[in-house]
């Protein structure tokens, strides 16, 4: 009887060990797969998107060739005078789409300036057509979206008259941006301001994650400067350049 009990106990112990080993195996496999999946996601994130918009490497540079594209596309536009501030990027189609950051001034006197994204289509023969000009929303909303500034709103956001920053201001704002870990920031222009107990600024920036082969993208960076001149980054909202383009317009 004792021998039978010993045999039965030994059998139960063996079954328990096998069951535990079987339960552990899937967990170990999953643990080994996680780094591979993460690495694959990083590779996919850094590959160029087919048909997508490619940010300009020489960010902001209006070359003679790009200026010619801009001037051709704007020939027939009346009522608003647009000046190119930065070349943002391109999209390869049956030809090429181009995106510019522009400053708009109404022909009618005493009208406020605006900032917009202007899109042009250049065909394979070099002909250029203006697709659309979209006013750039800069007012951050609670849900993370953006809205256009409301003219004359007390304490609200407004487009700035001059997108260039004074050297001292630019140095402070760059310092506030560079305190962020994981990405580098290049300032393109100051687009808007909001007077509070201090000053909020909206900057168009190009963001490059600090990882190998990372693709840069655009964003709006919001920086608060207090009454003592101390500046800090409050939020960054990614800007999808292609989202404002009206294709085939």
URMOPE-V945708 format. One record per backbone hydrogen bond with DSSP energy under -0.5 kcal/mol. CO is the residue of the C=O (numbers start at 0). NH is the residue of the N-H. E is the energy in kcal/mol with one decimal. If there is no record, write none. Layout:
<<CO | NH | E> <CO | NH | E>>
//
This chain:
<<0 | 4 | -2.1> <1 | 5 | -2.3> <2 | 6 | -2.3> <3 | 7 | -2.6> <4 | 8 | -2.5> <5 | 9 | -2.3> <6 | 10 | -2.2> <7 | 11 | -2.3> <8 | 12 | -2.3> <9 | 13 | -2.0> <10 | 14 | -2.2> <11 | 15 | -2.3> <12 | 16 | -2.1> <13 | 17 | -2.1> <14 | 18 | -2.4> <15 | 19 | -2.4> <16 | 20 | -2.2> <17 | 21 | -2.2> <18 | 22 | -2.1> <19 | 23 | -1.9> <20 | 24 | -1.6> <21 | 25 | -0.8> <22 | 26 | -0.7> <23 | 27 | -2.1> <24 | 28 | -2.2> <25 | 29 | -2.7> <26 | 30 | -2.1> <27 | 31 | -1.9> <28 | 32 | -1.7> <29 | 33 | -1.5> <30 | 34 | -0.6> <31 | 35 | -0.6> <32 | 36 | -2.5> <33 | 37 | -2.5> <34 | 38 | -2.6> <35 | 39 | -2.4> <36 | 40 | -2.3> <37 | 41 | -2.0> <38 | 42 | -2.2> <39 | 43 | -2.4> <40 | 44 | -2.2> <41 | 45 | -1.4> <42 | 46 | -0.6> <43 | 46 | -0.8> <48 | 51 | -1.9> <51 | 91 | -0.5> <52 | 54 | -0.6> <53 | 89 | -1.9> <56 | 58 | -1.7> <57 | 60 | -2.2> <60 | 62 | -1.1> <62 | 66 | -2.7> <63 | 67 | -2.0> <64 | 68 | -1.7> <65 | 69 | -2.4> <66 | 70 | -2.8> <67 | 71 | -2.3> <68 | 72 | -2.1> <69 | 73 | -1.7> <71 | 74 | -1.0> <73 | 76 | -1.2> <78 | 106 | -2.2> <79 | 81 | -0.7> <80 | 104 | -2.2> <82 | 102 | -2.5> <85 | 87 | -0.6> <85 | 100 | -3.0> <86 | 59 | -1.4> <87 | 55 | -2.5> <88 | 98 | -2.4> <89 | 53 | -3.4> <90 | 92 | -0.5> <90 | 96 | -3.0> <92 | 94 | -1.8> <94 | 92 | -2.1> <95 | 121 | -3.2> <96 | 90 | -2.1> <97 | 119 | -2.2> <98 | 87 | -2.4> <98 | 88 | -1.3> <99 | 101 | -0.5> <99 | 117 | -2.5> <100 | 84 | -3.4> <100 | 85 | -1.5> <101 | 103 | -0.5> <101 | 115 | -2.3> <102 | 82 | -2.4> <103 | 113 | -1.9> <104 | 80 | -3.0> <107 | 110 | -0.9> <113 | 103 | -3.2> <114 | 135 | -3.0> <115 | 101 | -2.7> <115 | 117 | -0.5> <116 | 133 | -2.7> <117 | 99 | -2.4> <118 | 130 | -2.6> <118 | 131 | -1.0> <119 | 97 | -2.7> <119 | 121 | -0.5> <120 | 122 | -0.6> <120 | 128 | -2.5> <121 | 95 | -2.6> <122 | 125 | -1.7> <126 | 122 | -2.5> <128 | 120 | -3.1> <128 | 130 | -0.5> <131 | 118 | -2.7> <132 | 134 | -0.5> <133 | 116 | -2.6> <134 | 136 | -0.7> <137 | 139 | -0.7> <138 | 146 | -1.8> <140 | 143 | -1.8> <144 | 140 | -2.5> <146 | 137 | -1.1> <146 | 138 | -3.0> <148 | 150 | -0.6> <149 | 152 | -1.7> <151 | 153 | -0.6> <152 | 155 | -2.1> <157 | 192 | -2.3> <162 | 189 | -2.5> <165 | 169 | -3.0> <166 | 170 | -2.2> <167 | 171 | -1.7> <168 | 172 | -2.5> <169 | 173 | -2.7> <170 | 174 | -1.9> <171 | 175 | -1.9> <172 | 176 | -1.9> <173 | 177 | -2.6> <174 | 178 | -0.7> <176 | 179 | -1.8> <181 | 209 | -2.5> <183 | 207 | -2.3> <185 | 205 | -2.4> <188 | 190 | -0.6> <188 | 203 | -2.7> <190 | 159 | -1.9> <191 | 201 | -2.5> <192 | 157 | -1.9> <193 | 195 | -0.6> <193 | 199 | -2.8> <195 | 197 | -1.9> <197 | 195 | -1.5> <198 | 224 | -2.8> <199 | 193 | -2.1> <200 | 202 | -0.5> <200 | 222 | -2.0> <201 | 190 | -2.7> <201 | 191 | -1.3> <202 | 204 | -0.6> <202 | 220 | -2.8> <203 | 187 | -3.2> <203 | 188 | -1.2> <204 | 206 | -0.5> <204 | 218 | -2.2> <205 | 185 | -1.9> <206 | 216 | -2.4> <207 | 183 | -2.4> <208 | 210 | -1.8> <210 | 213 | -1.4> <216 | 206 | -3.6> <217 | 238 | -2.8> <218 | 204 | -2.8> <218 | 220 | -0.6> <219 | 236 | -2.6> <220 | 202 | -2.9> <220 | 222 | -0.5> <221 | 233 | -3.2> <221 | 234 | -1.1> <222 | 200 | -2.2> <223 | 231 | -2.2> <224 | 198 | -2.3> <225 | 228 | -1.8> <229 | 225 | -2.5> <231 | 223 | -2.8> <234 | 221 | -2.8> <235 | 237 | -0.5> <236 | 219 | -2.9> <237 | 239 | -0.6> <238 | 217 | -0.6> <238 | 240 | -1.0> <239 | 242 | -1.0> <240 | 243 | -1.1> <241 | 244 | -1.4> <244 | 246 | -0.9> <245 | 248 | -1.3>>
//
